């Protein structure tokens, strides 16, 4: 037994040292990048796995269409980055191959397709999630996801912490013996403070007077307790904003409660809980295929579809019918982030019209619906409609 305990102590000591070093890096982090001072802004296009290259290609076409003038005058560059495939990652046994990471870091923002994360029983080696690694390597600490459902008066914005919680050490657990396994969760004061403050800042800038903090602090007292305590301190700097806290179990119930749904506006949560409620919220909106996602850091940002790589669609020869809505929404978030707010808003309007209002063509994932290319063309045709804003007025909130 002593030998087993000593082995566990060595394992845990290494993790503690790594996390203490990460805390020091956060303390020394620089200021936010100013895109107004950058020329060109380099947008990396990363296809990923499965249906990723298919849908990402369509989002790239939409970006080229909307940013045509900026690309031509040298203010924006779209740069395709190859190699972030499961085959390539498995070959070099790394979540992100070194040469790919070098190219990624040459960009300012990324538009990324879904990537496959190996799981027990599949044919791939047990390498870490590319998303988890990218968030850590680029310090993309905030996962930001909007969900809107006008007919239910739902207008939600989620801030999910990206670099801590259960996921950052999710592949670093230890099997103590055949009978005992440990996994680890980590929350830092710096990590909690910056994600909570980002949520409150967003609420303040957008004249929203409600922020909801989601934890399980009644049971997970050290880590979740720290997150909630930090939220309480940050909230003191925003006296004009009402805030409350909910536990993750009841929160999942209240998201589907018609009497409560419209009362929520901005959410902030540690990594795992944020993952749960954002997928639930996306399903309420119409499925994870309808939701885009932003991953924000001070120096880099990455925008992606939140659904998986759907390898079965590729195997069945249906990849061309994959719905590109999610990654096109991510492209709108990307444009908003780098300063093209008006064009981003137009794209959001066009998506609402095409996917919800008009529905002249529908993407079903099969040959009884439109291809992703046809849907992207539908969006671009809608973008040049002089009555775009008038058509969109049906999406005004009550």
DRENDO-1510 file (C-alpha; in Angstrom, 1 decimal, always signed):
<recs>
REC; n; res; u; v; w
REC; 1; UNK; +0.0; +0.0; +0.0 .
REC; 2; UNK; +2.9; +2.4; +0.8 .
REC; 3; UNK; +4.2; +2.0; -2.7 .
REC; 4; UNK; +0.8; +2.8; -4.3 .
REC; 5; UNK; +0.4; +5.9; -2.1 .
REC; 6; UNK; +3.9; +7.1; -3.0 .
REC; 7; UNK; +3.2; +6.7; -6.7 .
REC; 8; UNK; +0.0; +8.8; -6.3 .
REC; 9; UNK; +1.8; +11.5; -4.4 .
REC; 10; UNK; +4.4; +11.8; -7.1 .
REC; 11; UNK; +1.7; +12.1; -9.7 .
REC; 12; UNK; -0.3; +14.7; -7.8 .
REC; 13; UNK; +2.9; +16.7; -7.0 .
REC; 14; UNK; +3.6; +17.1; -10.7 .
REC; 15; UNK; +0.1; +18.4; -11.3 .
REC; 16; UNK; +0.3; +20.9; -8.5 .
REC; 17; UNK; +3.6; +22.3; -9.8 .
REC; 18; UNK; +2.2; +22.6; -13.3 .
REC; 19; UNK; -0.9; +24.5; -12.0 .
REC; 20; UNK; +1.2; +26.8; -9.8 .
REC; 21; UNK; +3.3; +27.7; -12.8 .
REC; 22; UNK; +0.1; +28.4; -14.8 .
REC; 23; UNK; -1.1; +30.7; -12.0 .
REC; 24; UNK; +2.2; +32.7; -12.4 .
REC; 25; UNK; +1.7; +32.9; -16.1 .
REC; 26; UNK; -1.8; +34.3; -15.6 .
REC; 27; UNK; -0.5; +36.9; -13.3 .
REC; 28; UNK; +1.9; +38.1; -16.0 .
REC; 29; UNK; -0.5; +38.0; -18.9 .
REC; 30; UNK; -0.4; +41.0; -21.2 .
REC; 31; UNK; -3.1; +43.4; -22.3 .
REC; 32; UNK; -5.9; +42.6; -24.8 .
REC; 33; UNK; -5.0; +42.7; -28.4 .
REC; 34; UNK; -6.3; +45.7; -30.3 .
REC; 35; UNK; -7.4; +44.6; -33.8 .
REC; 36; UNK; -7.6; +48.3; -35.0 .
REC; 37; UNK; -3.8; +48.4; -34.9 .
REC; 38; UNK; -3.3; +45.2; -36.9 .
REC; 39; UNK; -2.9; +45.0; -40.7 .
REC; 40; UNK; -3.6; +42.5; -42.0 .
REC; 41; UNK; -5.8; +40.7; -39.4 .
REC; 42; UNK; -5.0; +37.0; -40.2 .
REC; 43; UNK; -8.0; +34.7; -40.0 .
REC; 44; UNK; -6.8; +31.1; -39.9 .
REC; 45; UNK; -9.3; +28.5; -41.4 .
REC; 46; UNK; -8.9; +25.1; -39.8 .
REC; 47; UNK; -11.0; +22.3; -41.3 .
REC; 48; UNK; -10.7; +19.7; -38.6 .
REC; 49; UNK; -12.2; +16.2; -38.9 .
REC; 50; UNK; -15.1; +14.5; -40.5 .
REC; 51; UNK; -17.6; +17.0; -41.8 .
REC; 52; UNK; -15.4; +19.8; -40.5 .
REC; 53; UNK; -13.6; +20.5; -43.8 .
REC; 54; UNK; -16.9; +20.5; -45.7 .
REC; 55; UNK; -18.8; +23.0; -43.5 .
REC; 56; UNK; -15.7; +25.1; -42.9 .
REC; 57; UNK; -15.3; +25.6; -46.6 .
REC; 58; UNK; -18.8; +27.1; -46.8 .
REC; 59; UNK; -18.2; +29.4; -43.9 .
REC; 60; UNK; -14.9; +30.5; -45.6 .
REC; 61; UNK; -17.0; +31.4; -48.7 .
REC; 62; UNK; -19.3; +33.5; -46.7 .
REC; 63; UNK; -16.4; +35.3; -45.1 .
REC; 64; UNK; -14.8; +35.9; -48.5 .
REC; 65; UNK; -18.2; +37.3; -49.7 .
REC; 66; UNK; -18.7; +39.7; -46.8 .
REC; 67; UNK; -15.0; +40.8; -46.4 .
REC; 68; UNK; -14.2; +41.0; -50.1 .
REC; 69; UNK; -13.2; +44.7; -49.9 .
REC; 70; UNK; -11.1; +44.2; -46.7 .
REC; 71; UNK; -9.3; +41.2; -48.3 .
REC; 72; UNK; -8.6; +43.1; -51.5 .
REC; 73; UNK; -7.2; +46.1; -49.7 .
REC; 74; UNK; -4.9; +44.0; -47.5 .
REC; 75; UNK; -6.7; +44.6; -44.2 .
REC; 76; UNK; -7.7; +41.0; -43.8 .
REC; 77; UNK; -6.1; +37.7; -44.8 .
REC; 78; UNK; -7.8; +34.3; -44.8 .
REC; 79; UNK; -5.2; +31.6; -44.3 .
REC; 80; UNK; -6.0; +27.9; -44.6 .
REC; 81; UNK; -4.2; +25.7; -42.0 .
REC; 82; UNK; -3.9; +22.0; -42.8 .
REC; 83; UNK; -3.0; +19.1; -40.6 .
REC; 84; UNK; -5.4; +19.2; -37.6 .
REC; 85; UNK; -6.9; +15.9; -38.4 .
REC; 86; UNK; -7.3; +12.9; -36.2 .
REC; 87; UNK; -5.1; +10.8; -38.5 .
REC; 88; UNK; -2.3; +13.3; -38.3 .
REC; 89; UNK; -2.7; +13.8; -34.6 .
REC; 90; UNK; -2.7; +10.1; -34.0 .
REC; 91; UNK; +0.4; +9.7; -36.2 .
REC; 92; UNK; +2.5; +12.0; -34.1 .
REC; 93; UNK; +0.7; +11.2; -30.8 .
REC; 94; UNK; -0.1; +14.8; -30.1 .
REC; 95; UNK; -3.4; +16.7; -29.6 .
REC; 96; UNK; -2.0; +19.4; -31.9 .
REC; 97; UNK; +1.1; +18.6; -34.0 .
REC; 98; UNK; +4.0; +21.0; -33.4 .
REC; 99; UNK; +4.1; +22.3; -37.0 .
REC; 100; UNK; +0.3; +22.9; -37.0 .
REC; 101; UNK; +0.5; +24.8; -33.7 .
REC; 102; UNK; +3.3; +27.0; -35.1 .
REC; 103; UNK; +1.0; +28.0; -38.0 .
REC; 104; UNK; -2.0; +28.6; -35.7 .
REC; 105; UNK; +0.1; +31.0; -33.6 .
REC; 106; UNK; +0.9; +33.0; -36.7 .
REC; 107; UNK; -2.8; +33.9; -36.9 .
REC; 108; UNK; -4.8; +36.4; -34.9 .
REC; 109; UNK; -8.1; +34.6; -34.9 .
REC; 110; UNK; -9.2; +31.1; -36.0 .
REC; 111; UNK; -12.4; +29.7; -37.6 .
REC; 112; UNK; -12.3; +26.0; -36.7 .
REC; 113; UNK; -14.3; +23.0; -37.7 .
REC; 114; UNK; -15.0; +20.1; -35.3 .
REC; 115; UNK; -12.3; +17.8; -34.3 .
REC; 116; UNK; -12.5; +14.1; -33.1 .
REC; 117; UNK; -11.6; +13.4; -29.5 .
REC; 118; UNK; -10.6; +9.7; -29.1 .
REC; 119; UNK; -12.6; +7.7; -26.5 .
REC; 120; UNK; -12.3; +4.3; -25.1 .
REC; 121; UNK; -13.1; +1.6; -27.5 .
REC; 122; UNK; -12.5; +3.4; -30.7 .
REC; 123; UNK; -9.6; +2.9; -33.1 .
REC; 124; UNK; -7.6; +6.0; -32.1 .
REC; 125; UNK; -4.9; +6.3; -29.4 .
REC; 126; UNK; -5.8; +8.1; -26.1 .
REC; 127; UNK; -4.6; +11.6; -27.0 .
REC; 128; UNK; -6.0; +14.7; -25.4 .
REC; 129; UNK; -8.8; +16.7; -27.0 .
REC; 130; UNK; -7.5; +19.2; -29.6 .
REC; 131; UNK; -9.9; +21.8; -28.3 .
REC; 132; UNK; -8.7; +21.4; -24.7 .
REC; 133; UNK; -5.1; +21.7; -25.9 .
REC; 134; UNK; -5.8; +24.7; -28.1 .
REC; 135; UNK; -7.6; +26.5; -25.3 .
REC; 136; UNK; -4.6; +25.9; -23.0 .
REC; 137; UNK; -1.9; +26.7; -25.6 .
REC; 138; UNK; -3.6; +30.0; -26.7 .
REC; 139; UNK; -5.0; +30.7; -23.2 .
REC; 140; UNK; -8.6; +30.9; -24.6 .
REC; 141; UNK; -10.1; +31.2; -21.2 .
REC; 142; UNK; -13.7; +32.2; -22.2 .
REC; 143; UNK; -16.1; +30.1; -24.2 .
REC; 144; UNK; -18.9; +32.4; -25.3 .
REC; 145; UNK; -22.1; +31.0; -26.8 .
REC; 146; UNK; -25.3; +33.0; -27.7 .
REC; 147; UNK; -28.7; +31.3; -27.8 .
REC; 148; UNK; -31.8; +33.1; -29.2 .
REC; 149; UNK; -35.3; +31.9; -29.5 .
REC; 150; UNK; -37.6; +35.0; -30.2 .
REC; 151; UNK; -40.9; +33.1; -30.0 .
REC; 152; UNK; -40.1; +32.2; -26.4 .
REC; 153; UNK; -38.5; +35.5; -25.6 .
REC; 154; UNK; -35.1; +33.8; -25.0 .
REC; 155; UNK; -32.0; +35.8; -25.4 .
REC; 156; UNK; -29.2; +34.1; -23.6 .
REC; 157; UNK; -25.4; +34.6; -23.5 .
REC; 158; UNK; -23.2; +31.9; -21.9 .
REC; 159; UNK; -19.7; +32.5; -20.5 .
REC; 160; UNK; -18.1; +29.1; -19.9 .
REC; 161; UNK; -14.6; +29.0; -18.3 .
REC; 162; UNK; -12.4; +27.2; -20.8 .
REC; 163; UNK; -9.0; +26.4; -19.2 .
REC; 164; UNK; -9.8; +25.1; -15.7 .
REC; 165; UNK; -12.3; +22.9; -14.0 .
REC; 166; UNK; -12.7; +19.2; -14.7 .
REC; 167; UNK; -11.5; +19.3; -18.3 .
REC; 168; UNK; -8.1; +20.8; -18.0 .
REC; 169; UNK; -6.9; +17.7; -16.0 .
REC; 170; UNK; -9.5; +15.3; -17.4 .
REC; 171; UNK; -6.8; +13.1; -19.1 .
REC; 172; UNK; -4.5; +13.4; -16.1 .
REC; 173; UNK; -6.3; +11.2; -13.6 .
REC; 174; UNK; -4.8; +8.1; -12.0 .
REC; 175; UNK; -5.8; +4.6; -11.4 .
REC; 176; UNK; -4.5; +4.0; -7.9 .
REC; 177; UNK; -5.3; +0.3; -8.1 .
REC; 178; UNK; -7.8; -2.0; -9.9 .
REC; 179; UNK; -10.4; -0.8; -7.4 .
REC; 180; UNK; -9.7; +2.9; -7.1 .
REC; 181; UNK; -9.4; +5.8; -9.6 .
REC; 182; UNK; -9.0; +9.5; -9.1 .
REC; 183; UNK; -9.6; +12.4; -11.4 .
REC; 184; UNK; -8.8; +16.1; -10.7 .
REC; 185; UNK; -10.5; +19.4; -10.9 .
REC; 186; UNK; -8.8; +22.8; -10.5 .
REC; 187; UNK; -10.0; +26.4; -10.0 .
REC; 188; UNK; -7.8; +29.3; -9.5 .
REC; 189; UNK; -8.6; +32.8; -8.3 .
REC; 190; UNK; -7.2; +34.3; -11.4 .
REC; 191; UNK; -9.1; +32.0; -13.8 .
REC; 192; UNK; -12.4; +32.5; -12.0 .
REC; 193; UNK; -12.0; +36.2; -11.7 .
REC; 194; UNK; -11.3; +36.9; -15.4 .
REC; 195; UNK; -14.3; +34.8; -16.7 .
REC; 196; UNK; -16.7; +36.2; -14.2 .
REC; 197; UNK; -15.6; +39.7; -14.9 .
REC; 198; UNK; -15.9; +39.2; -18.6 .
REC; 199; UNK; -19.5; +38.1; -18.1 .
REC; 200; UNK; -20.3; +41.1; -16.0 .
REC; 201; UNK; -18.5; +43.4; -18.4 .
REC; 202; UNK; -20.6; +42.0; -21.3 .
REC; 203; UNK; -23.8; +42.6; -19.3 .
REC; 204; UNK; -22.8; +46.2; -18.5 .
REC; 205; UNK; -21.8; +47.0; -22.1 .
REC; 206; UNK; -25.1; +45.6; -23.5 .
REC; 207; UNK; -27.3; +47.2; -20.8 .
REC; 208; UNK; -28.3; +43.8; -19.4 .
REC; 209; UNK; -29.1; +43.8; -15.7 .
REC; 210; UNK; -28.9; +40.1; -14.8 .
REC; 211; UNK; -26.0; +37.7; -14.5 .
REC; 212; UNK; -26.5; +34.1; -13.3 .
REC; 213; UNK; -23.6; +32.1; -11.7 .
REC; 214; UNK; -23.8; +28.3; -12.0 .
REC; 215; UNK; -21.9; +25.9; -9.7 .
REC; 216; UNK; -22.3; +23.0; -7.4 .
REC; 217; UNK; -20.7; +24.8; -4.5 .
REC; 218; UNK; -23.0; +23.1; -1.9 .
REC; 219; UNK; -21.2; +19.8; -2.6 .
REC; 220; UNK; -17.9; +20.6; -4.3 .
REC; 221; UNK; -16.9; +23.1; -1.7 .
REC; 222; UNK; -13.2; +23.9; -2.4 .
REC; 223; UNK; -13.2; +24.5; -6.2 .
REC; 224; UNK; -16.8; +25.5; -6.9 .
REC; 225; UNK; -16.8; +27.3; -3.5 .
REC; 226; UNK; -13.9; +29.4; -4.7 .
REC; 227; UNK; -15.6; +30.2; -8.1 .
REC; 228; UNK; -18.8; +31.4; -6.3 .
REC; 229; UNK; -16.8; +33.4; -3.7 .
REC; 230; UNK; -14.9; +35.2; -6.5 .
REC; 231; UNK; -18.2; +35.9; -8.3 .
REC; 232; UNK; -19.6; +37.5; -5.1 .
REC; 233; UNK; -16.5; +39.8; -5.0 .
REC; 234; UNK; -16.6; +40.7; -8.7 .
REC; 235; UNK; -20.3; +41.5; -8.4 .
REC; 236; UNK; -19.5; +44.3; -6.0 .
REC; 237; UNK; -17.9; +46.2; -8.8 .
REC; 238; UNK; -21.2; +46.1; -10.8 .
REC; 239; UNK; -23.8; +47.4; -8.3 .
REC; 240; UNK; -26.2; +48.2; -11.2 .
REC; 241; UNK; -26.3; +44.5; -12.2 .
REC; 242; UNK; -28.5; +42.0; -10.3 .
REC; 243; UNK; -26.9; +38.6; -9.9 .
REC; 244; UNK; -27.9; +35.2; -8.6 .
REC; 245; UNK; -26.5; +31.7; -8.3 .
REC; 246; UNK; -27.9; +28.3; -9.1 .
REC; 247; UNK; -26.7; +24.8; -8.7 .
REC; 248; UNK; -26.1; +22.9; -12.0 .
REC; 249; UNK; -28.7; +20.2; -11.3 .
REC; 250; UNK; -31.6; +22.6; -10.8 .
REC; 251; UNK; -30.3; +24.9; -13.5 .
REC; 252; UNK; -30.7; +22.3; -16.2 .
REC; 253; UNK; -34.3; +22.0; -15.1 .
REC; 254; UNK; -35.0; +25.7; -15.1 .
REC; 255; UNK; -33.6; +26.1; -18.6 .
REC; 256; UNK; -36.6; +24.1; -19.9 .
REC; 257; UNK; -39.1; +25.8; -17.5 .
REC; 258; UNK; -41.4; +28.1; -19.6 .
REC; 259; UNK; -42.1; +30.2; -16.5 .
REC; 260; UNK; -38.4; +30.8; -15.9 .
REC; 261; UNK; -36.7; +30.8; -19.3 .
REC; 262; UNK; -37.1; +34.4; -20.3 .
REC; 263; UNK; -35.9; +35.6; -16.8 .
REC; 264; UNK; -32.3; +34.5; -17.5 .
REC; 265; UNK; -29.9; +36.6; -19.7 .
REC; 266; UNK; -26.2; +36.1; -19.0 .
REC; 267; UNK; -24.7; +32.9; -17.5 .
REC; 268; UNK; -21.2; +32.3; -16.2 .
REC; 269; UNK; -20.0; +28.8; -15.1 .
REC; 270; UNK; -16.9; +26.6; -14.7 .
REC; 271; UNK; -15.9; +24.4; -17.6 .
REC; 272; UNK; -18.0; +21.2; -17.1 .
REC; 273; UNK; -21.2; +22.9; -16.0 .
REC; 274; UNK; -20.9; +25.4; -18.9 .
REC; 275; UNK; -20.5; +22.5; -21.3 .
REC; 276; UNK; -23.7; +20.9; -20.0 .
REC; 277; UNK; -26.0; +24.0; -20.0 .
REC; 278; UNK; -24.7; +25.3; -23.4 .
REC; 279; UNK; -25.5; +22.1; -25.1 .
REC; 280; UNK; -28.9; +22.0; -23.4 .
REC; 281; UNK; -29.5; +25.6; -24.5 .
REC; 282; UNK; -28.5; +24.8; -28.1 .
REC; 283; UNK; -30.9; +21.9; -28.1 .
REC; 284; UNK; -33.7; +24.3; -27.0 .
REC; 285; UNK; -32.7; +26.6; -29.8 .
REC; 286; UNK; -33.0; +23.8; -32.4 .
REC; 287; UNK; -30.0; +21.5; -31.9 .
REC; 288; UNK; -26.3; +21.8; -31.5 .
REC; 289; UNK; -26.0; +22.2; -35.3 .
REC; 290; UNK; -27.6; +25.6; -34.9 .
REC; 291; UNK; -25.1; +27.0; -32.4 .
REC; 292; UNK; -21.8; +28.7; -32.9 .
REC; 293; UNK; -19.1; +29.3; -30.3 .
REC; 294; UNK; -16.4; +31.8; -29.5 .
REC; 295; UNK; -13.3; +31.0; -27.5 .
REC; 296; UNK; -11.8; +34.3; -26.3 .
REC; 297; UNK; -8.3; +35.1; -25.0 .
REC; 298; UNK; -6.3; +38.3; -24.6 .
REC; 299; UNK; -4.0; +37.5; -27.5 .
REC; 300; UNK; -5.8; +34.9; -29.6 .
REC; 301; UNK; -9.4; +33.9; -30.2 .
REC; 302; UNK; -11.0; +30.9; -31.9 .
REC; 303; UNK; -14.5; +30.5; -33.3 .
REC; 304; UNK; -16.1; +27.1; -34.0 .
REC; 305; UNK; -19.1; +24.9; -34.5 .
REC; 306; UNK; -20.1; +23.3; -31.2 .
REC; 307; UNK; -21.2; +19.9; -32.6 .
REC; 308; UNK; -19.0; +16.9; -33.3 .
REC; 309; UNK; -17.2; +15.8; -36.4 .
REC; 310; UNK; -20.0; +13.3; -37.5 .
REC; 311; UNK; -17.7; +10.7; -39.0 .
REC; 312; UNK; -20.6; +8.5; -39.9 .
REC; 313; UNK; -21.9; +11.1; -42.3 .
REC; 314; UNK; -18.6; +11.0; -44.1 .
REC; 315; UNK; -18.6; +7.2; -44.1 .
REC; 316; UNK; -22.2; +7.2; -45.5 .
REC; 317; UNK; -21.2; +9.7; -48.3 .
REC; 318; UNK; -23.4; +12.4; -46.8 .
REC; 319; UNK; -20.9; +15.0; -45.8 .
REC; 320; UNK; -22.0; +17.4; -48.5 .
REC; 321; UNK; -25.4; +17.6; -46.8 .
REC; 322; UNK; -24.0; +18.6; -43.4 .
REC; 323; UNK; -25.6; +21.8; -42.0 .
REC; 324; UNK; -23.0; +24.6; -42.0 .
REC; 325; UNK; -25.3; +26.9; -39.8 .
REC; 326; UNK; -23.3; +26.4; -36.7 .
REC; 327; UNK; -19.9; +27.4; -38.1 .
REC; 328; UNK; -21.4; +30.2; -40.1 .
REC; 329; UNK; -22.8; +31.6; -36.8 .
REC; 330; UNK; -19.3; +31.2; -35.5 .
REC; 331; UNK; -18.0; +33.3; -38.5 .
REC; 332; UNK; -20.5; +36.0; -37.4 .
REC; 333; UNK; -19.1; +36.0; -33.9 .
REC; 334; UNK; -15.6; +36.2; -35.3 .
REC; 335; UNK; -16.4; +39.2; -37.4 .
REC; 336; UNK; -18.0; +40.9; -34.5 .
REC; 337; UNK; -15.0; +40.2; -32.3 .
REC; 338; UNK; -12.4; +41.7; -34.8 .
REC; 339; UNK; -14.5; +44.9; -35.3 .
REC; 340; UNK; -16.8; +44.2; -38.3 .
REC; 341; UNK; -19.9; +44.6; -36.2 .
REC; 342; UNK; -22.2; +45.8; -38.9 .
REC; 343; UNK; -21.3; +42.9; -41.3 .
REC; 344; UNK; -21.6; +40.4; -38.4 .
REC; 345; UNK; -25.1; +41.7; -37.6 .
REC; 346; UNK; -26.1; +41.4; -41.3 .
REC; 347; UNK; -24.9; +37.8; -41.3 .
REC; 348; UNK; -26.9; +37.0; -38.1 .
REC; 349; UNK; -30.0; +38.5; -39.7 .
REC; 350; UNK; -29.5; +36.4; -42.9 .
REC; 351; UNK; -29.1; +33.2; -40.8 .
REC; 352; UNK; -32.3; +33.9; -38.9 .
REC; 353; UNK; -34.2; +34.5; -42.1 .
REC; 354; UNK; -32.8; +31.5; -43.9 .
REC; 355; UNK; -33.0; +29.0; -41.1 .
REC; 356; UNK; -36.1; +30.1; -39.2 .
REC; 357; UNK; -38.2; +32.7; -41.1 .
REC; 358; UNK; -38.3; +31.8; -44.8 .
REC; 359; UNK; -36.9; +28.3; -44.9 .
REC; 360; UNK; -36.9; +28.4; -48.7 .
REC; 361; UNK; -34.4; +25.5; -48.5 .
REC; 362; UNK; -33.7; +23.2; -45.6 .
REC; 363; UNK; -30.6; +21.2; -44.7 .
REC; 364; UNK; -31.6; +17.8; -43.4 .
REC; 365; UNK; -28.3; +16.0; -43.4 .
REC; 366; UNK; -29.5; +13.7; -46.2 .
REC; 367; UNK; -30.2; +13.9; -49.9 .
REC; 368; UNK; -33.8; +14.9; -49.3 .
REC; 369; UNK; -32.5; +18.3; -48.3 .
REC; 370; UNK; -30.1; +21.0; -49.5 .
REC; 371; UNK; -26.4; +20.6; -49.6 .
REC; 372; UNK; -24.3; +22.8; -47.4 .
REC; 373; UNK; -23.1; +24.7; -50.5 .
REC; 374; UNK; -26.7; +25.4; -51.5 .
REC; 375; UNK; -27.5; +26.7; -48.0 .
REC; 376; UNK; -24.4; +28.9; -48.0 .
REC; 377; UNK; -25.4; +30.4; -51.4 .
REC; 378; UNK; -28.9; +31.0; -50.0 .
REC; 379; UNK; -27.4; +33.0; -47.2 .
REC; 380; UNK; -25.2; +35.0; -49.5 .
REC; 381; UNK; -28.2; +35.8; -51.8 .
REC; 382; UNK; -30.1; +36.9; -48.7 .
REC; 383; UNK; -27.3; +39.2; -47.6 .
REC; 384; UNK; -27.6; +41.3; -50.8 .
REC; 385; UNK; -31.4; +41.6; -50.5 .
REC; 386; UNK; -32.1; +45.3; -50.0 .
REC; 387; UNK; -35.0; +44.3; -47.7 .
REC; 388; UNK; -32.8; +42.2; -45.4 .
REC; 389; UNK; -33.5; +44.3; -42.2 .
REC; 390; UNK; -37.3; +44.5; -42.9 .
REC; 391; UNK; -37.5; +40.8; -43.3 .
REC; 392; UNK; -35.6; +40.3; -40.1 .
REC; 393; UNK; -38.0; +42.5; -38.1 .
REC; 394; UNK; -40.1; +39.4; -37.3 .
REC; 395; UNK; -37.2; +38.5; -34.9 .
REC; 396; UNK; -37.5; +41.5; -32.7 .
REC; 397; UNK; -37.9; +40.6; -29.1 .
REC; 398; UNK; -41.2; +41.3; -27.3 .
</recs>
